[in-house]
Amino acid sequence: MFNPLTILQTLTPVDLDAGTVFSGSPSGKMVRGYAAATPFTPAAVPLQ
C-alpha cells in the first residue's frame, strides 16, 4: 500500500500550455500543473 501524503509531497509543479493540455493546439495561455501523473489522476477517456 502507498502513503498518499508521501506521494503528494513528491509532486513537481510545472507550467503547461492550456491549449495543448485541453485541446491539443497551443494557445500561449499557461496553467499550473504537475510533471507526472499520480495514482490519484483519473484515466483520460477520449470523447467519441
PyMOL Python script that loads the backbone (N, CA, C, O; Angstrom):
from pymol import cmd

cmd.read_pdbstr("""\
ATOM      1  N   MET A   1       0.845  -1.187   0.000  1.00  0.00           N
ATOM      2  CA  MET A   1       0.000   0.000   0.000  1.00  0.00           C
ATOM      3  C   MET A   1       0.893   1.254   0.000  1.00  0.00           C
ATOM      4  O   MET A   1       2.016   1.224   0.504  1.00  0.00           O
ATOM      5  N   PHE A   2       0.390   2.333  -0.559  1.00  0.00           N
ATOM      6  CA  PHE A   2       1.181   3.560  -0.648  1.00  0.00           C
ATOM      7  C   PHE A   2       0.678   4.606   0.345  1.00  0.00           C
ATOM      8  O   PHE A   2      -0.463   4.558   0.806  1.00  0.00           O
ATOM      9  N   ASN A   3       1.554   5.541   0.655  1.00  0.00           N
ATOM     10  CA  ASN A   3       1.212   6.621   1.572  1.00  0.00           C
ATOM     11  C   ASN A   3       0.850   7.855   0.737  1.00  0.00           C
ATOM     12  O   ASN A   3       1.728   8.427   0.092  1.00  0.00           O
ATOM     13  N   PRO A   4      -0.425   8.281   0.732  1.00  0.00           N
ATOM     14  CA  PRO A   4      -0.840   9.427  -0.089  1.00  0.00           C
ATOM     15  C   PRO A   4      -0.054  10.707   0.207  1.00  0.00           C
ATOM     16  O   PRO A   4       0.265  11.454  -0.719  1.00  0.00           O
ATOM     17  N   LEU A   5       0.257  10.968   1.450  1.00  0.00           N
ATOM     18  CA  LEU A   5       0.987  12.186   1.797  1.00  0.00           C
ATOM     19  C   LEU A   5       2.382  12.182   1.174  1.00  0.00           C
ATOM     20  O   LEU A   5       2.836  13.207   0.667  1.00  0.00           O
ATOM     21  N   THR A   6       3.055  11.052   1.208  1.00  0.00           N
ATOM     22  CA  THR A   6       4.386  10.943   0.609  1.00  0.00           C
ATOM     23  C   THR A   6       4.322  11.207  -0.887  1.00  0.00           C
ATOM     24  O   THR A   6       5.167  11.920  -1.429  1.00  0.00           O
ATOM     25  N   ILE A   7       3.332  10.640  -1.554  1.00  0.00           N
ATOM     26  CA  ILE A   7       3.176  10.843  -2.999  1.00  0.00           C
ATOM     27  C   ILE A   7       2.927  12.318  -3.309  1.00  0.00           C
ATOM     28  O   ILE A   7       3.551  12.870  -4.215  1.00  0.00           O
ATOM     29  N   LEU A   8       2.027  12.957  -2.573  1.00  0.00           N
ATOM     30  CA  LEU A   8       1.705  14.366  -2.820  1.00  0.00           C
ATOM     31  C   LEU A   8       2.900  15.279  -2.558  1.00  0.00           C
ATOM     32  O   LEU A   8       3.058  16.296  -3.233  1.00  0.00           O
ATOM     33  N   GLN A   9       3.733  14.932  -1.599  1.00  0.00           N
ATOM     34  CA  GLN A   9       4.910  15.752  -1.289  1.00  0.00           C
ATOM     35  C   GLN A   9       5.982  15.662  -2.371  1.00  0.00           C
ATOM     36  O   GLN A   9       6.846  16.536  -2.443  1.00  0.00           O
ATOM     37  N   THR A  10       5.950  14.640  -3.204  1.00  0.00           N
ATOM     38  CA  THR A  10       6.981  14.485  -4.232  1.00  0.00           C
ATOM     39  C   THR A  10       6.577  15.073  -5.582  1.00  0.00           C
ATOM     40  O   THR A  10       7.361  15.020  -6.529  1.00  0.00           O
ATOM     41  N   LEU A  11       5.372  15.631  -5.692  1.00  0.00           N
ATOM     42  CA  LEU A  11       4.932  16.218  -6.965  1.00  0.00           C
ATOM     43  C   LEU A  11       5.798  17.419  -7.341  1.00  0.00           C
ATOM     44  O   LEU A  11       6.179  18.218  -6.485  1.00  0.00           O
ATOM     45  N   THR A  12       6.100  17.531  -8.634  1.00  0.00           N
ATOM     46  CA  THR A  12       6.897  18.643  -9.146  1.00  0.00           C
ATOM     47  C   THR A  12       5.996  19.567  -9.963  1.00  0.00           C
ATOM     48  O   THR A  12       5.519  19.164 -11.024  1.00  0.00           O
ATOM     49  N   PRO A  13       5.746  20.807  -9.495  1.00  0.00           N
ATOM     50  CA  PRO A  13       4.899  21.730 -10.248  1.00  0.00           C
ATOM     51  C   PRO A  13       5.590  22.205 -11.534  1.00  0.00           C
ATOM     52  O   PRO A  13       6.801  22.426 -11.552  1.00  0.00           O
ATOM     53  N   VAL A  14       4.810  22.356 -12.597  1.00  0.00           N
ATOM     54  CA  VAL A  14       5.313  22.866 -13.878  1.00  0.00           C
ATOM     55  C   VAL A  14       4.261  23.762 -14.511  1.00  0.00           C
ATOM     56  O   VAL A  14       3.082  23.686 -14.164  1.00  0.00           O
ATOM     57  N   ASP A  15       4.690  24.616 -15.444  1.00  0.00           N
ATOM     58  CA  ASP A  15       3.761  25.434 -16.224  1.00  0.00           C
ATOM     59  C   ASP A  15       3.484  24.715 -17.541  1.00  0.00           C
ATOM     60  O   ASP A  15       4.409  24.285 -18.231  1.00  0.00           O
ATOM     61  N   LEU A  16       2.209  24.590 -17.880  1.00  0.00           N
ATOM     62  CA  LEU A  16       1.791  23.894 -19.093  1.00  0.00           C
ATOM     63  C   LEU A  16       0.961  24.827 -19.955  1.00  0.00           C
ATOM     64  O   LEU A  16       0.277  25.707 -19.432  1.00  0.00           O
ATOM     65  N   ASP A  17       1.009  24.649 -21.264  1.00  0.00           N
ATOM     66  CA  ASP A  17       0.182  25.436 -22.174  1.00  0.00           C
ATOM     67  C   ASP A  17      -1.243  24.890 -22.114  1.00  0.00           C
ATOM     68  O   ASP A  17      -1.469  23.718 -22.414  1.00  0.00           O
ATOM     69  N   ALA A  18      -2.199  25.724 -21.731  1.00  0.00           N
ATOM     70  CA  ALA A  18      -3.590  25.284 -21.557  1.00  0.00           C
ATOM     71  C   ALA A  18      -4.172  24.716 -22.844  1.00  0.00           C
ATOM     72  O   ALA A  18      -4.881  23.710 -22.802  1.00  0.00           O
ATOM     73  N   GLY A  19      -3.894  25.323 -23.961  1.00  0.00           N
ATOM     74  CA  GLY A  19      -4.420  24.829 -25.221  1.00  0.00           C
ATOM     75  C   GLY A  19      -3.918  23.442 -25.543  1.00  0.00           C
ATOM     76  O   GLY A  19      -4.684  22.593 -25.998  1.00  0.00           O
ATOM     77  N   THR A  20      -2.638  23.199 -25.313  1.00  0.00           N
ATOM     78  CA  THR A  20      -2.067  21.880 -25.571  1.00  0.00           C
ATOM     79  C   THR A  20      -2.675  20.833 -24.645  1.00  0.00           C
ATOM     80  O   THR A  20      -2.962  19.713 -25.069  1.00  0.00           O
ATOM     81  N   VAL A  21      -2.868  21.196 -23.393  1.00  0.00           N
ATOM     82  CA  VAL A  21      -3.435  20.258 -22.419  1.00  0.00           C
ATOM     83  C   VAL A  21      -4.880  19.911 -22.748  1.00  0.00           C
ATOM     84  O   VAL A  21      -5.253  18.738 -22.731  1.00  0.00           O
ATOM     85  N   PHE A  22      -5.701  20.921 -23.050  1.00  0.00           N
ATOM     86  CA  PHE A  22      -7.141  20.694 -23.174  1.00  0.00           C
ATOM     87  C   PHE A  22      -7.643  20.461 -24.590  1.00  0.00           C
ATOM     88  O   PHE A  22      -8.657  19.786 -24.768  1.00  0.00           O
ATOM     89  N   SER A  23      -6.967  20.998 -25.607  1.00  0.00           N
ATOM     90  CA  SER A  23      -7.486  20.818 -26.968  1.00  0.00           C
ATOM     91  C   SER A  23      -6.455  20.269 -27.938  1.00  0.00           C
ATOM     92  O   SER A  23      -6.802  19.841 -29.038  1.00  0.00           O
ATOM     93  N   GLY A  24      -5.187  20.277 -27.536  1.00  0.00           N
ATOM     94  CA  GLY A  24      -4.144  19.781 -28.414  1.00  0.00           C
ATOM     95  C   GLY A  24      -3.493  20.850 -29.272  1.00  0.00           C
ATOM     96  O   GLY A  24      -2.516  20.573 -29.968  1.00  0.00           O
ATOM     97  N   SER A  25      -4.024  22.081 -29.234  1.00  0.00           N
ATOM     98  CA  SER A  25      -3.459  23.193 -30.007  1.00  0.00           C
ATOM     99  C   SER A  25      -2.906  24.247 -29.055  1.00  0.00           C
ATOM    100  O   SER A  25      -3.641  24.733 -28.196  1.00  0.00           O
ATOM    101  N   PRO A  26      -1.633  24.615 -29.182  1.00  0.00           N
ATOM    102  CA  PRO A  26      -1.042  25.623 -28.295  1.00  0.00           C
ATOM    103  C   PRO A  26      -1.832  26.936 -28.313  1.00  0.00           C
ATOM    104  O   PRO A  26      -2.285  27.389 -29.364  1.00  0.00           O
ATOM    105  N   SER A  27      -1.988  27.537 -27.124  1.00  0.00           N
ATOM    106  CA  SER A  27      -2.744  28.783 -27.014  1.00  0.00           C
ATOM    107  C   SER A  27      -1.913  29.935 -26.470  1.00  0.00           C
ATOM    108  O   SER A  27      -2.282  31.097 -26.640  1.00  0.00           O
ATOM    109  N   GLY A  28      -0.794  29.630 -25.818  1.00  0.00           N
ATOM    110  CA  GLY A  28       0.005  30.675 -25.191  1.00  0.00           C
ATOM    111  C   GLY A  28      -0.453  30.995 -23.783  1.00  0.00           C
ATOM    112  O   GLY A  28       0.236  31.724 -23.069  1.00  0.00           O
ATOM    113  N   LYS A  29      -1.593  30.473 -23.364  1.00  0.00           N
ATOM    114  CA  LYS A  29      -2.110  30.679 -22.003  1.00  0.00           C
ATOM    115  C   LYS A  29      -1.552  29.576 -21.115  1.00  0.00           C
ATOM    116  O   LYS A  29      -1.812  28.395 -21.346  1.00  0.00           O
ATOM    117  N   MET A  30      -0.787  29.961 -20.104  1.00  0.00           N
ATOM    118  CA  MET A  30      -0.141  28.977 -19.243  1.00  0.00           C
ATOM    119  C   MET A  30      -1.003  28.665 -18.023  1.00  0.00           C
ATOM    120  O   MET A  30      -1.643  29.550 -17.455  1.00  0.00           O
ATOM    121  N   VAL A  31      -1.008  27.395 -17.632  1.00  0.00           N
ATOM    122  CA  VAL A  31      -1.688  26.943 -16.421  1.00  0.00           C
ATOM    123  C   VAL A  31      -0.693  26.126 -15.600  1.00  0.00           C
ATOM    124  O   VAL A  31       0.273  25.585 -16.138  1.00  0.00           O
ATOM    125  N   ARG A  32      -0.935  26.044 -14.314  1.00  0.00           N
ATOM    126  CA  ARG A  32      -0.047  25.308 -13.420  1.00  0.00           C
ATOM    127  C   ARG A  32      -0.517  23.860 -13.348  1.00  0.00           C
ATOM    128  O   ARG A  32      -1.715  23.590 -13.260  1.00  0.00           O
ATOM    129  N   GLY A  33       0.423  22.945 -13.385  1.00  0.00           N
ATOM    130  CA  GLY A  33       0.107  21.525 -13.283  1.00  0.00           C
ATOM    131  C   GLY A  33       1.270  20.789 -12.652  1.00  0.00           C
ATOM    132  O   GLY A  33       2.130  21.395 -12.014  1.00  0.00           O
ATOM    133  N   TYR A  34       1.292  19.482 -12.833  1.00  0.00           N
ATOM    134  CA  TYR A  34       2.355  18.661 -12.263  1.00  0.00           C
ATOM    135  C   TYR A  34       3.049  17.866 -13.360  1.00  0.00           C
ATOM    136  O   TYR A  34       2.433  17.517 -14.367  1.00  0.00           O
ATOM    137  N   ALA A  35       4.325  17.583 -13.162  1.00  0.00           N
ATOM    138  CA  ALA A  35       5.162  16.951 -14.183  1.00  0.00           C
ATOM    139  C   ALA A  35       4.746  15.513 -14.481  1.00  0.00           C
ATOM    140  O   ALA A  35       4.947  15.041 -15.600  1.00  0.00           O
ATOM    141  N   ALA A  36       4.177  14.813 -13.517  1.00  0.00           N
ATOM    142  CA  ALA A  36       3.815  13.406 -13.727  1.00  0.00           C
ATOM    143  C   ALA A  36       2.465  13.104 -13.088  1.00  0.00           C
ATOM    144  O   ALA A  36       2.051  13.752 -12.127  1.00  0.00           O
ATOM    145  N   ALA A  37       1.801  12.120 -13.637  1.00  0.00           N
ATOM    146  CA  ALA A  37       0.527  11.673 -13.061  1.00  0.00           C
ATOM    147  C   ALA A  37       0.790  10.909 -11.763  1.00  0.00           C
ATOM    148  O   ALA A  37       1.903  10.440 -11.527  1.00  0.00           O
ATOM    149  N   THR A  38      -0.227  10.788 -10.933  1.00  0.00           N
ATOM    150  CA  THR A  38      -0.149  10.043  -9.675  1.00  0.00           C
ATOM    151  C   THR A  38      -1.249   8.979  -9.667  1.00  0.00           C
ATOM    152  O   THR A  38      -2.077   8.942 -10.577  1.00  0.00           O
ATOM    153  N   PRO A  39      -1.265   8.130  -8.667  1.00  0.00           N
ATOM    154  CA  PRO A  39      -2.358   7.158  -8.569  1.00  0.00           C
ATOM    155  C   PRO A  39      -3.730   7.837  -8.402  1.00  0.00           C
ATOM    156  O   PRO A  39      -4.763   7.190  -8.577  1.00  0.00           O
ATOM    157  N   PHE A  40      -3.745   9.123  -8.069  1.00  0.00           N
ATOM    158  CA  PHE A  40      -4.995   9.858  -7.879  1.00  0.00           C
ATOM    159  C   PHE A  40      -5.507  10.477  -9.176  1.00  0.00           C
ATOM    160  O   PHE A  40      -6.633  10.975  -9.209  1.00  0.00           O
ATOM    161  N   THR A  41      -4.712  10.459 -10.244  1.00  0.00           N
ATOM    162  CA  THR A  41      -5.080  11.052 -11.523  1.00  0.00           C
ATOM    163  C   THR A  41      -6.067  10.137 -12.249  1.00  0.00           C
ATOM    164  O   THR A  41      -5.771   8.965 -12.483  1.00  0.00           O
ATOM    165  N   PRO A  42      -7.252  10.675 -12.610  1.00  0.00           N
ATOM    166  CA  PRO A  42      -8.218   9.830 -13.316  1.00  0.00           C
ATOM    167  C   PRO A  42      -7.713   9.475 -14.725  1.00  0.00           C
ATOM    168  O   PRO A  42      -6.939  10.222 -15.321  1.00  0.00           O
ATOM    169  N   ALA A  43      -8.150   8.357 -15.229  1.00  0.00           N
ATOM    170  CA  ALA A  43      -7.775   7.930 -16.573  1.00  0.00           C
ATOM    171  C   ALA A  43      -8.452   8.842 -17.597  1.00  0.00           C
ATOM    172  O   ALA A  43      -9.610   9.224 -17.427  1.00  0.00           O
ATOM    173  N   ALA A  44      -7.730   9.185 -18.653  1.00  0.00           N
ATOM    174  CA  ALA A  44      -8.291  10.005 -19.732  1.00  0.00           C
ATOM    175  C   ALA A  44      -9.052   9.098 -20.691  1.00  0.00           C
ATOM    176  O   ALA A  44      -8.513   8.108 -21.187  1.00  0.00           O
ATOM    177  N   VAL A  45     -10.309   9.447 -20.945  1.00  0.00           N
ATOM    178  CA  VAL A  45     -11.128   8.675 -21.876  1.00  0.00           C
ATOM    179  C   VAL A  45     -11.478   9.602 -23.035  1.00  0.00           C
ATOM    180  O   VAL A  45     -12.175  10.597 -22.836  1.00  0.00           O
ATOM    181  N   PRO A  46     -11.004   9.290 -24.252  1.00  0.00           N
ATOM    182  CA  PRO A  46     -11.300  10.168 -25.391  1.00  0.00           C
ATOM    183  C   PRO A  46     -12.801  10.258 -25.665  1.00  0.00           C
ATOM    184  O   PRO A  46     -13.533   9.280 -25.513  1.00  0.00           O
ATOM    185  N   LEU A  47     -13.243  11.444 -26.069  1.00  0.00           N
ATOM    186  CA  LEU A  47     -14.650  11.624 -26.429  1.00  0.00           C
ATOM    187  C   LEU A  47     -14.930  10.930 -27.746  1.00  0.00           C
ATOM    188  O   LEU A  47     -14.078  10.924 -28.635  1.00  0.00           O
ATOM    189  N   GLN A  48     -16.072  10.362 -27.884  1.00  0.00           N
ATOM    190  CA  GLN A  48     -16.458   9.667 -29.112  1.00  0.00           C
ATOM    191  C   GLN A  48     -17.011  10.629 -30.126  1.00  0.00           C
ATOM    192  O   GLN A  48     -17.388  10.218 -31.224  1.00  0.00           O
TER     193      GLN A  48
END
""", "prot")
cmd.dss("prot")
cmd.show_as("cartoon", "prot")
cmd.util.cbc("prot")
cmd.orient("prot")
